[in-house]
Structure formats: C-alpha cells, structure tokens
Amino acid sequence: MKSQQLRFEKGFHVALSNTRAQVATMTIAPGEAEGGPTNRHRAADQWLYVLSGTGTALVNRKRVVLKSGTLLLVGHKDRHEIKCTGHALLRTLNFYVPPGYSKGGAELPAAKP
C-alpha cells in the first residue's frame, strides 16, 4: 500500500506510481498553460479531474470547458493543452494508465507490446 498527502504546488508533480498506473497533481496560474499543440503521451491515457478553478482543454483541436467536477479523458497520442482561463488557480488531479512520467516529470518511453 502507498499513501501520500497531496500538495498542489504550481506546475506538474508526480505523486504516486506503481507498474500499472500513476497519479500527478497539476496547478496552473491564471493565463498560463501546460502542454501545447504538439504535446502528447506516447503510450499513456490521461484522466484529468478538475478540483478547482476554470480553464479550457484543447484536445486534437477541439475545445472543452473545464470547471470544478469536470472529468476529461485524453487518450494516448491525443495532442492537448490545458489552460487556466479564470482568476484563480486551476488545480487538477491526473491519472495515467500506464504510467507516463518519471518521478521527476520526464515523459517515459512508450512500452513495448
């Protein structure tokens, strides 16, 4: 069993991982964004849950409004950007299946089939 008290510091931070899944926190300041038009995960699906704040997700050129309670699935290889559009911090909890990042936040290579 693993357990951790989550701290939503600015930026992207891997919190917990095992061989099958991973969770990370992401906090974005107003007007800022994470990702971009070429950002994608080689092999991991990302489940993004909005805890607080407002923003937009641009996934494969389709825009989705983000607000508290929104759950978004970004499939592996989907190009995406997450932007904070409100006046408060956008805080999200992100699950990756399989794990997509090292503890330090570097993208992991695609797993071999």
N, C-alpha and C positions, 0 to 999 in steps of 0.2 A: 504494500500500500504506500502511496505517496500523497503528501498533503502540503499545501503552501498557502500562506496568506497573500492574496494578490494586492499589489500596489500599482496603481495606474499612473506611472510616471510618463512624461512626454515621450512620444516615439513608440517604437515596436520592441517588445520584450518577450522572449520565450519564457514561459513559466514552468510547465511540466511536460515531459515526454515519456513515452515508452516505445516499444518497437512498432506498435500499430497506430498510434495517434499522438497528437500534440496540441497543447493549448498555449496561446500567447495573448498578451494584452496590447492594445494599441490606443494611444491618446494623441489626438490631432488638435492643434490650436486653430482658432478661427482664421479662415482664409488660407490655411495650409492643407497639403495633401500628401498622401502616401501612395506609392505606385506611379503609374503613368501609362501612356498609350502602348508601351512595349512590355509592361510588367505582366508576368505570368508565372505560374508554378509549373515546373516540368512534369511533376507526377502527382502532386497533392491537390485534393479538393479542399477548398476553404469554406467553412461555415462561419459567417460573421454575424454576431449578435450585438445589437446596439443597446448599451446600458443607459447612456445619457447623451444629450446633445442632438444636433441635427446636421445633416450633410447629404451628399449625393454619392452614389456609386456609378461609375461609368464602366460597364461591362460589355465588351465587344461592341462598342459604340451605342449601347442602349443605356439610358439614364434611369436610375432608380432613386427615389427619395428615401433617405434614411432618417429615422427618428426612434426614440426610445421604444423598445419592443420589436423592432424590425429584425427579422432573420433572413439572411441572404446566403444563397449557395453560389459560390464562384467555382466552377469546375476547373480541373487541371487544364492548362493551356489557354483558358479564357484570359484575354487581355483586360486589365482592370486598373482603376484608380479610385481611391476613396478620398473625398474632400469634405472638410468641415465648412459648412455654409452658415452656421449660426453664430451667435455672440458668445457662446460658452464652449468649453472643450467637448469634442466628440470622443466618447470612450466606448471601445468595443472589446468584446471577448471573441477570440478567433480560434477555431478548431481546425486542425489539418489532419487529413486522413489520406495516405500515411503521413508521417512527419515530413514537413517541408523545409525545416531550418535547423541549423546547428544551435547550440545553446547561446552562442554569440550573435546569432541572427543572420548568418550566411546561408544562402539557399543550398539545400542538399541536392546532389545529382539525382536524376531520375533512376529509380530502382530498375534492375534488370528483371524481365518477366520470368 
